[in-house]
């Protein structure tokens, strides 16, 4: 693709984003939330649009945005009369400060609510998650109200300076709430807080209908369950494997009488297949549904762990075979005792082991040359013989168990006139 074609494609791409931004009325809304300063040549909406378009066009540092603005049709993309030199890094930084002082989270929330109402987007279910960004340098917060860049354990379990990001979006992945938070804020604290804020946003927008909150296993806490109920919402989360009710559900799922569903898929083609089974329990005083899910897409880490266990077990069994083949017993009784002890100690997961006492009669070794015509002496020895065979059925069963997880939900079985069975919960 030559340079000219790239430039045309780039301009068309930015024009589409600009047209969408203006169609939604976001520049006017931003300037209403953060009023225009008569002493400034630019507006907050100019800075916001310039930074957003720049991010879509490759993302430069603020100090380079002014130079980038000279390469695009700024007046068409943002507004007539806007000069690239006005978008220098000092001007952009001042507008970012003004956004923060005007309560950046409120500005973002108001804009997102405006988009949802204007486009009639789905408010049925929201997915929430966090991530972190490691930073370097000596950061000192000016006040307790400012963002705290502090040490915390990041996703790689390293103790580093970081900030946190949180995002809540609907079923189509369209953001509804976003925040930047302190570097060491745990998800177990963030979930109840964000539930309260999303509920407040819905109230302000007069969208107070029931909704569903979907989050990872950090949401399985007493505070989150209580706040979910207070926010007129229902929770779907993954049950931590350490919880007693989750262990019980997984153990019960192994019973032969469990009525698993027929296999199904959620993708149109080449997708994983699932089976589900549901039970119920209570947690911290809240009634919950427990949905055991079995997926054909075995987690890569779990698969590697199982392979390592199988290889290690095979090596240990080969060592046992070689050891007992070199260890004769003179007495059958001693051999039988050793056999009983060996059977009690060997508990292989992925192999079948048949062990038995093997009797061998052989010439007895003597020093020196035997006398001519003398009958050779013989001795009877006893060995433990191990017959090891890979157990394919046990291996498949272990893989199935490793591919199981438990969803915990407070969503009723019928909600808003629609059945909410286990399969529907997994879809969400």
LINURKA-V560562 format. One record per run of one state. SS is the DSSP state (2 for helix, 1 for strand, 0 for the rest). FROM is the first residue (numbers start at 1). LEN is the number of residues. If there is no record, write none. Layout:
# LINURKA-V560562
ss->SS from->FROM len->LEN
ss->SS from->FROM len->LEN
This chain:
# LINURKA-V560562
ss->0 from->1 len->2
ss->2 from->3 len->21
ss->0 from->24 len->2
ss->2 from->26 len->8
ss->0 from->34 len->10
ss->2 from->44 len->13
ss->0 from->57 len->5
ss->2 from->62 len->8
ss->0 from->70 len->4
ss->2 from->74 len->4
ss->0 from->78 len->6
ss->2 from->84 len->4
ss->0 from->88 len->1
ss->2 from->89 len->13
ss->0 from->102 len->2
ss->2 from->104 len->16
ss->0 from->120 len->5
ss->1 from->125 len->10
ss->0 from->135 len->15
ss->1 from->150 len->4
ss->0 from->154 len->5
ss->1 from->159 len->12
ss->0 from->171 len->4
ss->1 from->175 len->7
ss->0 from->182 len->5
ss->2 from->187 len->18
ss->0 from->205 len->6
ss->1 from->211 len->5
ss->0 from->216 len->1
ss->2 from->217 len->3
ss->0 from->220 len->2
ss->2 from->222 len->9
ss->0 from->231 len->2
ss->1 from->233 len->6
ss->0 from->239 len->5
ss->2 from->244 len->9
ss->0 from->253 len->11
ss->1 from->264 len->2
ss->0 from->266 len->7
ss->1 from->273 len->11
ss->0 from->284 len->2
ss->1 from->286 len->10
ss->0 from->296 len->4
ss->2 from->300 len->26
ss->0 from->326 len->3
ss->1 from->329 len->1
ss->0 from->330 len->2
ss->2 from->332 len->14
ss->0 from->346 len->5
ss->1 from->351 len->13
ss->0 from->364 len->14
ss->1 from->378 len->13
ss->0 from->391 len->1
ss->2 from->392 len->11
ss->0 from->403 len->1
ss->1 from->404 len->6
ss->0 from->410 len->4
ss->1 from->414 len->2
ss->0 from->416 len->2
ss->1 from->418 len->2
ss->0 from->420 len->2
ss->2 from->422 len->6
ss->0 from->428 len->1
